[in-house]
Amino acid sequence: MDRLLEESRELAENRAYKEALLFAELAHYMDPGNTAVQQLRSLAHGGSKLLLETDRLIKDKGMYPGVQAKAYDFFTAGRV
């Protein structure tokens, strides 16, 4: 269980939210009442949704390119 949580945290810190969510879901399946698991699962889920929406924004053909660039810079914040 601890290894699943550790792996999920490391992946979330590296912005691999979908993968982090997988490990968090496995940990939740093993111990659904664990508060740490619930928090990590929530973090990974939120990060995954954020990346999805950011990708949609960047791929939106109707969006002004300057807005896309600013949004990309805001959400990546020097992590790329």
MDTraj code that builds the backbone (N, CA, C; nanometers):
import mdtraj as md
import numpy as np

residues = "MET ASP ARG LEU LEU GLU GLU SER ARG GLU LEU ALA GLU ASN ARG ALA TYR LYS GLU ALA LEU LEU PHE ALA GLU LEU ALA HIS TYR MET ASP PRO GLY ASN THR ALA VAL GLN GLN LEU ARG SER LEU ALA HIS GLY GLY SER LYS LEU LEU LEU GLU THR ASP ARG LEU ILE LYS ASP LYS GLY MET TYR PRO GLY VAL GLN ALA LYS ALA TYR ASP PHE PHE THR ALA GLY ARG VAL".split()
xyz = np.array([
    [0.0823, -0.1194, 0.0000],
    [0.0000, 0.0000, 0.0000],
    [0.0870, 0.1262, 0.0000],
    [0.1882, 0.1280, 0.0864],
    [0.2752, 0.2445, 0.0943],
    [0.3482, 0.2685, -0.0375],
    [0.3875, 0.1606, -0.1017],
    [0.4585, 0.1728, -0.2299],
    [0.3659, 0.2310, -0.3376],
    [0.2393, 0.1924, -0.3362],
    [0.1431, 0.2481, -0.4311],
    [0.1272, 0.3988, -0.4107],
    [0.1155, 0.4387, -0.2842],
    [0.1009, 0.5814, -0.2538],
    [0.2261, 0.6599, -0.2918],
    [0.3415, 0.6030, -0.2630],
    [0.4672, 0.6693, -0.2965],
    [0.4796, 0.6873, -0.4482],
    [0.4492, 0.5824, -0.5211],
    [0.4568, 0.5892, -0.6674],
    [0.3581, 0.6919, -0.7222],
    [0.2388, 0.6944, -0.6678],
    [0.1382, 0.7901, -0.7117],
    [0.1831, 0.9334, -0.6844],
    [0.2397, 0.9584, -0.5666],
    [0.2911, 1.0927, -0.5328],
    [0.4009, 1.1353, -0.6287],
    [0.4947, 1.0453, -0.6560],
    [0.6061, 1.0775, -0.7459],
    [0.5546, 1.1105, -0.8859],
    [0.4605, 1.0330, -0.9324],
    [0.4047, 1.0586, -1.0651],
    [0.3304, 1.1919, -1.0686],
    [0.2540, 1.2218, -0.9646],
    [0.1811, 1.3491, -0.9590],
    [0.2774, 1.4674, -0.9550],
    [0.3879, 1.4534, -0.8832],
    [0.4876, 1.5600, -0.8770],
    [0.5517, 1.5848, -1.0130],
    [0.5550, 1.4819, -1.0965],
    [0.6109, 1.4935, -1.2313],
    [0.5040, 1.5175, -1.3368],
    [0.3848, 1.5547, -1.2919],
    [0.2713, 1.5885, -1.3773],
    [0.2220, 1.4728, -1.4626],
    [0.2462, 1.3516, -1.4185],
    [0.1918, 1.2330, -1.4863],
    [0.0651, 1.1939, -1.4112],
    [-0.0363, 1.2792, -1.4216],
    [-0.1562, 1.2645, -1.3396],
    [-0.2388, 1.1410, -1.3733],
    [-0.2460, 1.1053, -1.4999],
    [-0.3235, 0.9864, -1.5365],
    [-0.2623, 0.8615, -1.4742],
    [-0.1302, 0.8527, -1.4787],
    [-0.0613, 0.7393, -1.4195],
    [-0.0724, 0.7423, -1.2671],
    [-0.0624, 0.8626, -1.2108],
    [-0.0761, 0.8775, -1.0654],
    [-0.2155, 0.8347, -1.0206],
    [-0.3139, 0.8676, -1.1013],
    [-0.4515, 0.8294, -1.0692],
    [-0.4678, 0.6778, -1.0700],
    [-0.4008, 0.6109, -1.1604],
    [-0.4074, 0.4645, -1.1654],
    [-0.3588, 0.4034, -1.0343],
    [-0.2441, 0.4477, -0.9858],
    [-0.1909, 0.3952, -0.8602],
    [-0.2787, 0.4343, -0.7412],
    [-0.3313, 0.5556, -0.7444],
    [-0.4203, 0.5996, -0.6363],
    [-0.5488, 0.5175, -0.6352],
    [-0.5998, 0.4849, -0.7525],
    [-0.7209, 0.4023, -0.7607],
    [-0.6945, 0.2611, -0.7074],
    [-0.5777, 0.2061, -0.7378],
    [-0.5422, 0.0742, -0.6841],
    [-0.5352, 0.0778, -0.5312],
    [-0.4732, 0.1826, -0.4785],
    [-0.4641, 0.1970, -0.3330],
    [-0.6034, 0.2150, -0.2720],
    [-0.6895, 0.2893, -0.3408],
    [-0.8265, 0.3099, -0.2926],
    [-0.9044, 0.1782, -0.2926],
    [-0.8811, 0.0967, -0.3920],
    [-0.9468, -0.0339, -0.3988],
    [-0.9069, -0.1209, -0.2794],
    [-0.7788, -0.1088, -0.2389],
    [-0.7287, -0.1886, -0.1269],
    [-0.7757, -0.1354, 0.0081],
    [-0.7842, -0.0016, 0.0198],
    [-0.8212, 0.0595, 0.1476],
    [-0.9042, 0.1862, 0.1221],
    [-1.0333, 0.1710, 0.0942],
    [-1.1154, 0.2864, 0.0581],
    [-1.1350, 0.3891, 0.1704],
    [-1.1129, 0.3512, 0.2931],
    [-1.1334, 0.4438, 0.4039],
    [-1.0110, 0.5250, 0.4417],
    [-0.8980, 0.4995, 0.3795],
    [-0.7727, 0.5668, 0.4118],
    [-0.7779, 0.7123, 0.3633],
    [-0.7595, 0.8056, 0.4550],
    [-0.7668, 0.9483, 0.4234],
    [-0.6563, 0.9910, 0.3276],
    [-0.5347, 0.9405, 0.3471],
    [-0.4230, 0.9765, 0.2595],
    [-0.4497, 0.9307, 0.1171],
    [-0.5089, 0.8145, 0.1033],
    [-0.5419, 0.7614, -0.0286],
    [-0.6466, 0.8505, -0.0953],
    [-0.7465, 0.8915, -0.0194],
    [-0.8527, 0.9761, -0.0743],
    [-0.7981, 1.1112, -0.1196],
    [-0.7072, 1.1683, -0.0417],
    [-0.6487, 1.2976, -0.0775],
    [-0.5636, 1.2867, -0.2036],
    [-0.4830, 1.1823, -0.2103],
    [-0.3969, 1.1635, -0.3266],
    [-0.4798, 1.1348, -0.4508],
    [-0.5837, 1.0591, -0.4341],
    [-0.6738, 1.0283, -0.5451],
    [-0.7403, 1.1559, -0.5970],
    [-0.7808, 1.2427, -0.5065],
    [-0.8422, 1.3695, -0.5442],
    [-0.7425, 1.4591, -0.6184],
    [-0.6198, 1.4659, -0.5700],
    [-0.5156, 1.5450, -0.6344],
    [-0.4889, 1.4947, -0.7756],
    [-0.4727, 1.3650, -0.7898],
    [-0.4438, 1.3065, -0.9211],
    [-0.5611, 1.3275, -1.0171],
    [-0.6818, 1.3143, -0.9671],
    [-0.8006, 1.3338, -1.0509],
    [-0.8091, 1.4792, -1.0979],
    [-0.7860, 1.5715, -1.0082],
    [-0.7890, 1.7135, -1.0442],
    [-0.6813, 1.7493, -1.1447],
    [-0.5620, 1.6969, -1.1252],
    [-0.4528, 1.7223, -1.2190],
    [-0.4811, 1.6646, -1.3559],
    [-0.5407, 1.5473, -1.3583],
    [-0.5757, 1.4833, -1.4848],
    [-0.6785, 1.5675, -1.5605],
    [-0.7778, 1.6180, -1.4897],
    [-0.8794, 1.7028, -1.5521],
    [-0.8180, 1.8337, -1.6027],
    [-0.7244, 1.8895, -1.5261],
    [-0.6590, 2.0131, -1.5666],
    [-0.5820, 1.9931, -1.6969],
    [-0.5077, 1.8835, -1.7066],
    [-0.4326, 1.8562, -1.8288],
    [-0.5256, 1.8359, -1.9481],
    [-0.6357, 1.7680, -1.9263],
    [-0.7322, 1.7459, -2.0334],
    [-0.7867, 1.8785, -2.0850],
    [-0.8257, 1.9662, -1.9931],
    [-0.8809, 2.0955, -2.0333],
    [-0.7754, 2.1836, -2.0993],
    [-0.6522, 2.1768, -2.0521],
    [-0.5438, 2.2533, -2.1132],
    [-0.5199, 2.2062, -2.2553],
    [-0.5189, 2.0756, -2.2766],
    [-0.5025, 2.0213, -2.4114],
    [-0.6163, 2.0657, -2.5023],
    [-0.7381, 2.0642, -2.4511],
    [-0.8527, 2.1091, -2.5309],
    [-0.8389, 2.2562, -2.5695],
    [-0.7944, 2.3366, -2.4755],
    [-0.7781, 2.4792, -2.5016],
    [-0.6741, 2.5027, -2.6099],
    [-0.5628, 2.4342, -2.6004],
    [-0.4538, 2.4529, -2.6961],
    [-0.4937, 2.4049, -2.8358],
    [-0.5747, 2.3003, -2.8435],
    [-0.6167, 2.2443, -2.9728],
    [-0.7371, 2.3153, -3.0332],
    [-0.7986, 2.4060, -2.9599],
    [-0.9175, 2.4767, -3.0072],
    [-0.8792, 2.5699, -3.1221],
    [-0.9291, 2.5390, -3.2407],
    [-0.8959, 2.6172, -3.3609],
    [-0.9588, 2.7563, -3.3596],
    [-1.0637, 2.7729, -3.2851],
    [-1.1303, 2.9019, -3.2782],
    [-1.0705, 2.9966, -3.1753],
    [-0.9758, 2.9509, -3.0998],
    [-0.9153, 3.0312, -2.9935],
    [-0.8064, 3.1218, -3.0523],
    [-0.8031, 3.2448, -3.0068],
    [-0.7000, 3.3387, -3.0486],
    [-0.5634, 3.2843, -3.0055],
    [-0.4644, 3.2797, -3.0960],
    [-0.3332, 3.2192, -3.0639],
    [-0.2630, 3.2823, -2.9435],
    [-0.2809, 3.4116, -2.9243],
    [-0.2183, 3.4765, -2.8090],
    [-0.2746, 3.4254, -2.6774],
    [-0.4044, 3.3994, -2.6749],
    [-0.4692, 3.3446, -2.5554],
    [-0.4197, 3.2026, -2.5302],
    [-0.4063, 3.1250, -2.6386],
    [-0.3548, 2.9893, -2.6245],
    [-0.2138, 2.9902, -2.5656],
    [-0.1294, 3.0772, -2.6155],
    [0.0085, 3.0844, -2.5675],
    [0.0132, 3.1258, -2.4202],
    [-0.0656, 3.2247, -2.3829],
    [-0.0690, 3.2684, -2.2423],
    [-0.1217, 3.1585, -2.1509],
    [-0.2261, 3.0890, -2.1951],
    [-0.2813, 2.9796, -2.1150],
    [-0.1794, 2.8687, -2.0996],
    [-0.1110, 2.8353, -2.2077],
    [-0.0085, 2.7310, -2.2022],
    [0.1016, 2.7698, -2.1038],
    [0.1492, 2.8948, -2.1128],
    [0.2524, 2.9428, -2.0200],
    [0.2037, 2.9392, -1.8758],
    [0.0801, 2.9796, -1.8542],
    [0.0240, 2.9820, -1.7188],
    [0.0184, 2.8419, -1.6588],
    [-0.0337, 2.7461, -1.7358],
    [-0.0528, 2.6124, -1.6826],
    [0.0752, 2.5309, -1.6740],
    [0.1711, 2.5587, -1.7599],
    [0.2973, 2.4832, -1.7522],
    [0.3931, 2.5482, -1.6537],
    [0.3875, 2.6782, -1.6373],
    [0.4682, 2.7533, -1.5396],
    [0.6145, 2.7068, -1.5372],
    [0.6756, 2.6999, -1.6554],
    [0.8168, 2.6662, -1.6635],
    [0.8493, 2.5197, -1.6396],
    [0.7513, 2.4326, -1.6467],
    [0.7767, 2.2904, -1.6199],
    [0.8088, 2.2119, -1.7456],
    [0.8006, 2.2762, -1.8606],
    [0.8252, 2.2048, -1.9862],
    [0.9688, 2.2195, -2.0241],
])
top = md.Topology()
chain = top.add_chain()
for i, resn in enumerate(residues, 1):
    res = top.add_residue(resn, chain, resSeq=i)
    for name in ("N", "CA", "C"):
        top.add_atom(name, md.element.get_by_symbol(name[0]), res)
traj = md.Trajectory(xyz[None], top)
